[in-house]
Amino acid sequence: MNPRLDLLQTYPFEKLRVLVADVKPADKPAISFGIGEPRHPTPQFIKDAMTASLSGLAVYPATAGTEALRQTIASWLERRYGLPRVDAATEVLPVSGSREALFAFAQTVIDASRPDPLVVCPNPFYQIYEGAALLAGARPVFANSDPARNFAPDFAQIGDDEWPKVQLLYVCSPGNPTGAVLSLDDWKHLFALSDRYGFVIASDECYSEIYFDEANPPLGALEAARKLGRGFERLVMFSSLSKRSNVPGLRSGFVAGDAAILRKFLLYRTYHGAALNPAVQAASVAAWDDEAHVRENRAAYVQKFAEVTPLLAEVMDVALPDAAFYLWADVSRTGLTDTEFAVRLLAEQNVAVLPGSYLARDAHGANPGRNRVRMALVATPDECVEGARRIVAFCKSLA
């Protein structure tokens, strides 16, 4: 067996399952804020596009995807980020969801023959980054979130002796679990570091379409590069339809950016065998080409956050994030740790949350997720408000 598998930590949801295995939940309808799985209805036109294309199952799909899908994604990138031109043939590659691509990308980029290869990850973070680094033969190093900057990662924590060894830097903007969005100054700093040390930036933007002000969508990596007068060198962004269009089961996304890197990534993927189902590609064309359902989806999240956040702020330190659908709440005021909070909340109110320490690592003398919980407001508005009311009642019972 591959010995690097022994380096992987237990996934957060498995840790949570073990944590609450012996808990008897309160006799109330279950409400889960634990898993970030969109539960808004999938738009009918996407399902119709998929079923109308089932004849495509009779052929092997190309790893590079159809020209129609690549062009639709390129056009979406141009509209969404104000890019002058995205080359659909060389700068876009469909993938089986951003998770699969984020993992596979490290296997393409990392040169494990170089001494002590490093991969920079935000902390807290999406655990795929760490697993991808370890299985590619690299060592993950962490940039802890900075509460003073709305939880954006503090890349100054990476040492001067470490940067020359960095081969890949993962960033998530809007972030999971914090919702932090990188500013143009943040990107300017990261691009300067990439230019100096030659590492590749992998920008995970799967939450880019969940935000609260229609006039101010989150800044994207390719958009930042354009605004700073540069190309896409050593930069690849990852996106997905899961959150944007409420189709997590579709497993459809894309990567875009540096054409030279994508050419190598396509070579890897040809052997990896992760071509998109033709019917999925047809449904994806329909989804990327429509914005009306995305605006409706955002409006539902805006409503939920507007109702839930003030309720929870009565009993814990929590605020509206920059974007995404998570609340990153500090439960210190309750006198409980994040794991104790999760266990007792489930036992007394049948509401599930994810301990923040499960999403982070001890680094630079701290675990930035400790005494925080992540709440995914993915359920219906009524369920989210009811869940918030139960959390308030639980916290007040501790006083």
URPEKA-V116864 format. One record per pair of residues at least 6 apart in sequence whose C-alpha atoms are under 6 Angstrom apart, sorted by the first residue. I is the first residue (numbers start at 1). J is the second residue. If there is no record, write none. Layout:
i:I j:J
i:I j:J
//
This chain:
i:4 j:135
i:12 j:358
i:24 j:347
i:25 j:346
i:25 j:347
i:25 j:350
i:26 j:347
i:26 j:348
i:26 j:349
i:26 j:350
i:30 j:350
i:31 j:351
i:32 j:351
i:32 j:352
i:33 j:352
i:33 j:353
i:33 j:375
i:33 j:376
i:34 j:352
i:34 j:353
i:34 j:354
i:36 j:376
i:38 j:246
i:38 j:378
i:39 j:378
i:39 j:379
i:42 j:246
i:42 j:247
i:46 j:283
i:49 j:283
i:50 j:279
i:50 j:283
i:53 j:279
i:54 j:279
i:56 j:278
i:63 j:270
i:63 j:275
i:65 j:94
i:69 j:285
i:70 j:88
i:71 j:88
i:74 j:86
i:74 j:88
i:81 j:223
i:90 j:259
i:91 j:256
i:91 j:257
i:91 j:259
i:92 j:255
i:92 j:256
i:93 j:254
i:93 j:255
i:94 j:253
i:94 j:254
i:95 j:253
i:95 j:254
i:96 j:251
i:96 j:252
i:96 j:253
i:97 j:240
i:97 j:251
i:97 j:252
i:97 j:253
i:98 j:238
i:98 j:239
i:98 j:240
i:98 j:253
i:103 j:132
i:106 j:132
i:107 j:136
i:112 j:137
i:117 j:138
i:117 j:165
i:118 j:138
i:118 j:139
i:118 j:140
i:118 j:165
i:118 j:166
i:118 j:167
i:119 j:140
i:119 j:166
i:119 j:168
i:119 j:169
i:120 j:140
i:120 j:141
i:120 j:142
i:120 j:169
i:121 j:142
i:121 j:170
i:122 j:142
i:122 j:143
i:122 j:153
i:123 j:142
i:123 j:143
i:123 j:144
i:123 j:145
i:123 j:360
i:124 j:359
i:124 j:360
i:125 j:359
i:143 j:153
i:143 j:154
i:143 j:155
i:143 j:157
i:144 j:153
i:144 j:154
i:145 j:151
i:145 j:152
i:145 j:153
i:145 j:154
i:146 j:152
i:146 j:153
i:146 j:154
i:151 j:180
i:152 j:180
i:164 j:197
i:167 j:199
i:168 j:199
i:168 j:200
i:168 j:201
i:169 j:201
i:170 j:202
i:171 j:203
i:172 j:203
i:172 j:204
i:173 j:181
i:173 j:205
i:174 j:180
i:174 j:181
i:174 j:207
i:174 j:323
i:178 j:328
i:179 j:321
i:179 j:322
i:179 j:323
i:179 j:324
i:180 j:322
i:200 j:234
i:200 j:235
i:201 j:235
i:202 j:236
i:202 j:237
i:203 j:237
i:204 j:237
i:204 j:238
i:205 j:238
i:205 j:239
i:206 j:239
i:206 j:240
i:207 j:324
i:209 j:244
i:210 j:298
i:210 j:323
i:210 j:324
i:211 j:323
i:212 j:302
i:232 j:257
i:232 j:258
i:233 j:258
i:234 j:258
i:235 j:257
i:235 j:258
i:236 j:256
i:236 j:257
i:237 j:255
i:237 j:256
i:238 j:254
i:238 j:255
i:239 j:253
i:239 j:254
i:240 j:253
i:241 j:252
i:241 j:253
i:242 j:248
i:304 j:381
i:308 j:385
i:316 j:331
i:317 j:329
i:317 j:330
i:318 j:329
i:325 j:376
i:325 j:377
i:326 j:375
i:326 j:376
i:327 j:374
i:327 j:375
i:328 j:373
i:328 j:374
i:329 j:372
i:329 j:373
i:330 j:371
i:330 j:372
i:331 j:371
i:331 j:372
i:332 j:371
i:337 j:371
i:338 j:355
i:338 j:371
i:338 j:372
i:338 j:373
i:339 j:355
i:342 j:353
i:346 j:352
i:353 j:375
i:354 j:373
i:354 j:374
i:355 j:373
i:356 j:369
i:356 j:370
i:356 j:372
i:356 j:373
i:356 j:374
i:357 j:369
i:357 j:370
i:360 j:369
i:361 j:367
//
